[in-house]
Amino acid sequence: MPIYEYLCATCHKKSSFFVRTVSTPLDPVCQSCGGADLQKAVSSFAYHRSLGDRWEAAGDPNDPGDDYYKDPSNIGRWVEQEWQQTMGDEPLPGEIQEMIGAAREGELPKPMPSLPDFPDPLAGLR
């Protein structure tokens, strides 16, 4: 499913068009001014590193630097390591796996829900 980009000769703005297949016919019209005089532009592209490449670039989790945990994906890496050391082959709970997956995509983890307020059992003894 390609995305084509065109530059408008009238307003000089770039418009992007998502199509289902390469063979889908496209009659692009400028999304800013409605002009039809468009020239195909060279599109930018994204490069996605593998998880192994990201870990290698992040450094040693046993000796993290100052910026190590600023990358949300390293938080998930640490959680996975700690879980494996503690629980062995027991799989991570689904909610934690989802949070780690989101962190690997660059989303900071949401705060965990707080526990309900329980009465202080020592309140009457003070």
N, C-alpha and C positions, 0 to 999 in steps of 0.2 A: 504494500500500500504506500506508494510514493507521495511525497509532498513536492510540488513544483513551485518555484518562486519566479516572479516576473517583476520587472521594473517598469513603471509607467513613464512614458515619454512626456506626458502632460504635467503631472505633479511631482514626478521623480520619487515617488514612494514605492516601497516594495510590497507586493501582495503575495500571499501563500495560498496554494490550492491543494487540498488533499483529495486524491483520487483512489478508487478501489484497485485498479490494475493499471499497468503501463499502457494497455491498449484502450483505456477509457477515453472517449473523445472529450476535449476540453476547449471551450471558447472563453478564455479568461477576460474578465472585466476588472478594472482597478477597484479595489475595495475602498479607496479613499475618495476618488473623484468620479468614478464610474466610467472613466475613459477606456477605450478599446485598443489604443496604440501601446501595446506592451511588448517588451523584449524579454526573452527568457534570461534569467540571471543564474549565475553560478551559486549553488546552494552551499551553506555551511554544513558540516557534519559533526557528529559526536563520536568520541572514542571512549568506549567503556572498558575499563581495566578488569581483569579477572580478580576474584577474591584473593588468590595467591599473590598476585602483583600488588594489590592494595596492602596486604599484610606485610609483604617484604618492604614496601616503601614506608610503612608505619613504624617499623623498628621492633625491637624485642619487647614483648609484653612483660617479661620478667624484670626488665630494666627500662621502664618507660621514661621518655624525656618529658619536658614541661608541656609540650603540645600533644602528647599521645592521646589523652582523653578528650581533646577538643574535637576529634573526629568521632562522630557518633558510632561509626562502624566498629571502632576499637572497644567501645563499651560492650557491644554484643560479643565480641571476641573474648573479652575478659569473663563475661557471664558464662559463655559456653565452656571455657577452660575450668572455671571454678565448679560448675555443675558436674562436669565429667570427673574431676578429681574427687568430688564429694559423693556423687550418685552412681558413678560407673556408667553402665550401659542404659540406665533408666532414661527414657526420652524426656526432653524438656517439655513442660506444659505448653499447650497450643498458644495461649495468650503471650507467653514469653517468646516463643518462636516468632510470632507476628511482630512483636516489638523489635526483636533483633533484625528481622527482615526489613522493617521500616528504617531502622538505624543504618543498615547497609545501603539504603537508598538515600541517606543523608538527612533523614527526619530525626530530630531530637526526640528521645523518649518522653512520653507524657508522664506527669507525676502519677505515682501509684495512688489509688484511693486511700483515704485516711481511715483508720480504724474508728469504730463508734466510740463515743465517750462512755467509759465504764465507771461506775462509782468507785471512789477511792476506798479500799478496804481498811486503810489505816486512819481514815478521817475521824472516827470517834475516839481513837486512842491518843490523839495529839492534844 
